[in-house]
Amino acid sequence: MPAPKAVIDYINANADKFIDKLAKAVAIPSISGDGKHRGDVVKMAHFLKGELEAVGVSVELRDLGKHVMDGEELHLPPAILGKLGNDPKKKTVLLYAHYDVQPALKSDGWDTDPFKLVIDEKTGRLIGRGSSDDKGPLLGWINNLQAHHALGLELPVNIKICFEGMEESGSEGLDDLIKAEAGPGKYFDGVDCVCISDNYWLNTRTPCLTYGLRGLSYFKLKISGPGRDLHSGVFGGTVHEPMTDLVYVMSKLVTPDGKILIPGVNDLVAPLTDKEKALYDRLDYGVEDVESAAGGRIAISSEKTTVLMGRMRYPSLSIHGVEGAFSAPGAKTVIPASVSGKFSIRLVPNQTPDNIRAFVEKYVKDEFAKLGSKNTLEIEELHGGKPWVASPDHYNYKAAVKATEIIYGKTPDMTREGGSIPVTLTFAEALDVNVLLLPMGRGDDGAHSTNEKLDRSNYIEGTKLLGTYLYELSTVQ
Amino acid sequence: MPAPKAVIDYINANADKFIDKLAKAVAIPSISGDGKHRGDVVKMAHFLKGELEAVGVSVELRDLGKHVMDGEELHLPPAILGKLGNDPKKKTVLLYAHYDVQPALKSDGWDTDPFKLVIDEKTGRLIGRGSSDDKGPLLGWINNLQAHHALGLELPVNIKICFEGMEESGSEGLDDLIKAEAGPGKYFDGVDCVCISDNYWLNTRTPCLTYGLRGLSYFKLKISGPGRDLHSGVFGGTVHEPMTDLVYVMSKLVTPDGKILIPGVNDLVAPLTDKEKALYDRLDYGVEDVESAAGGRIAISSEKTTVLMGRMRYPSLSIHGVEGAFSAPGAKTVIPASVSGKFSIRLVPNQTPDNIRAFVEKYVKDEFAKLGSKNTLEIEELHGGKPWVASPDHYNYKAAVKATEIIYGKTPDMTREGGSIPVTLTFAEALDVNVLLLPMGRGDDGAHSTNEKLDRSNYIEGTKLLGTYLYELSTVQ
């Protein structure tokens, strides 16, 4: 069922107050990746605890212990765990968002102070770090709780809350918490489904629901030879140069048009069905949207579905850079002693870091051996995460489709994303429930970039969408 | 003729005082590449002016104007021009050295303060920045002048001096000075030959004279596509990635065993004669010396002459690194928007930057075109210098061979160097005279590295060598 008119009216009437609250949240520079701001991340947790308690949620700030970042031991920001409602006749939905943000400096190229929310009346943009990623969506939930609290209305579902403060820094500590609190009698016991609001529409026009994410295998390919950096005048022509070897091996990984050359990797990809292909044909997103977002006419194909499936349902291999070589401006005549190429493969079902690793290691070693070089090669997996795909036919998705149709008058695009939100998989596996990604912002919000924004309409209509989703969820079959 | 016994005795008797003078020179951190130390470079010039004037040289500190370094306008350190003797019956030799040094910080890995000369009594090493490059050799000349001044002896030749303070930073200003002062009635008028003491023995055992240097063509290969750095999750598989293209093109430049693949480049190399090959066979330097210096068993061949000619008489191509890609430790999932590969070719006769450039540009553009990429390529030559080879049969070399045999009891190796000392070519071309490279230090001095040293014996015997060279020069036919 739709949300009561009183709730929608309350949201409309209080829109400016909700924006004021977003401004307060943005003003706290809760940058998890910068040790100097750790106090601000904790301050943000306390701010949210106050907001949640004010609307009747029982809140616990859960200590996640310590970690080491850039050589400094720091206390992790707490996870915010909350509960509201305990009616066994109602569904229980777990709401996830994060309250930390990416770093931002005016000098990075922001037009305004990143930690002062600027309301651009002409464009309707709310500009500030975290506006879209992820303080706006997080407050979207609180706005709904506030509406119900003010109106004296009970929520149509029980909610559990898990808001974290380390998402932008690898969600440290959260996986352990989720696994520890899964199971009978534990905190997450009784959760029927999960809703994560932490991604974006594909474009600026059409809302979407996201049912899949790619995984990742990230490799460091290190080639070493000399005992120290050498002068190319003195040693050029006399020794095997690690950088020459590295460039050779890296040139064998992927073709310039994106075909992965490592035997075995593509064979693992689940076959494409006609039904699935039709999904991509229908998406409100084209080659020109990809090129506009990339800022260059460089799409790998002129076929829309090829490009979209390149992002959503096929693996890709990117070479990110080289550590240890000369990387500054200017001309330095060095033969670097040891160079590490970094590359990663985005994974899709049925690829996993475990089944990919062996293929990559064997192939890289074989290609290096062909060179007959006296240098040495090491290959290391720096990072890995499995892909995730949910069933878009689950009631969790049906409720979100309905809510989107009510608020936006459009059927949402069903999308898979090329990146990863690792906590998605953790919730899906640890709690064994359906997870829904229900985005609030648009594709051009610039989440990790300068001048991050959330459109005012996305914030306010998005707040209504989240509330309506809870009502649709309560009655959906 | 040999130097008079009195001169040699004076040098032996004053060895400790000469070391004290080297300590004073090392204590002035005359780092030309760091604007903060520009005052120290100028201080060094004034210190040397005082030393030279004290032994009867008429000195001019020649203003070379201003330049911009790291965005800051700075006054260039002066060139030290000096004259001693004006006897038309004597030969006139121009002495070149430089009084600036490479940067050095204790934290770079020095065992001792780099700007405090440490005398290691056990090994006989004089350790400090500039000890070998090039303050020791520079003072070697002054020590000889001091000996003659103290003994009331006239020099057997007229000398002109050109000491510069920007050698470690591209010799800015010096080329213009040399060209302006060449010709009748100018400062360098009447110079019969040039002696540069600013390189090293091949090894730690056998003195050498150097009659050739390789040139250099340094290229920046830039590939651009996206309007900004992209997230590999979102864009991997959808766009042409500049880094993939760059790695492909760079893998076509040189084979892992050092063969340059750019058509035309190798065809320019002057053919090897049997007589020349025999020179390399005779050199007191082997594969194990190269590997020991490189710090790894990575020589391109087990054939001594192949390895030595790879350094001295054939071109080489080194890939130095990539600007604009991810180069830090860790795992960043970026698709860099614009990446610039840096590579350079060491040139030998009859290659020049001008005749190499066209081959490189055409080949790189052709290889890139084969990729069918939508990215764009630019290629830029950052830096170029011609190779230089002198006639080792000239009387300038004969005098140095004789002097070496007298002081060290060994015939020096005749070597060509893989690197470049651009001022060599400028002197040779502008003054149209023979130039001799007469090194003082050993191959393991670590000129641009940590714990730079000059062996005490190389400093003192080297001082005798320089003096003896002047006497041999005065009588050689």
Interface residues (C-beta under 8 A of the other chain):
Chain A: R214 L216 Y218 K220 S224 G225 P226 G227 R228 L230 H231 S232 G233 V234 F235 G236 G237 T238 V239 H240 E241 M243 T244 D245 V247 Y248 M250 S251 V254 T255 P256 D257 G258 V290 E291 A293 A294 G295 G296 R297 I298 A299 I300 V307 L308 G310 R311 Y314 P315 S316 L317 S318 I319 H320 G321 V322 E323 A325 F326 S327 A328 P329 G330 A331 K332 T333 V334 I335 P336 A337 V339 K342 S344 R346 L371 G372 S373 K374 N375 L382 H383 E417 G418 G419 S420 H448 S449
Chain B: R214 L216 Y218 K220 S224 G225 P226 G227 R228 L230 H231 S232 G233 V234 F235 G236 G237 T238 V239 H240 E241 M243 T244 D245 V247 Y248 M250 S251 V254 T255 P256 D257 G258 V290 E291 A293 A294 G295 G296 R297 I298 A299 I300 V307 L308 G310 R311 Y314 P315 S316 L317 S318 I319 H320 G321 V322 E323 A325 F326 S327 A328 P329 G330 A331 K332 T333 V334 I335 P336 A337 V339 K342 S344 R346 L371 G372 S373 K374 N375 L382 H383 E417 G418 G419 S420 H448 S449
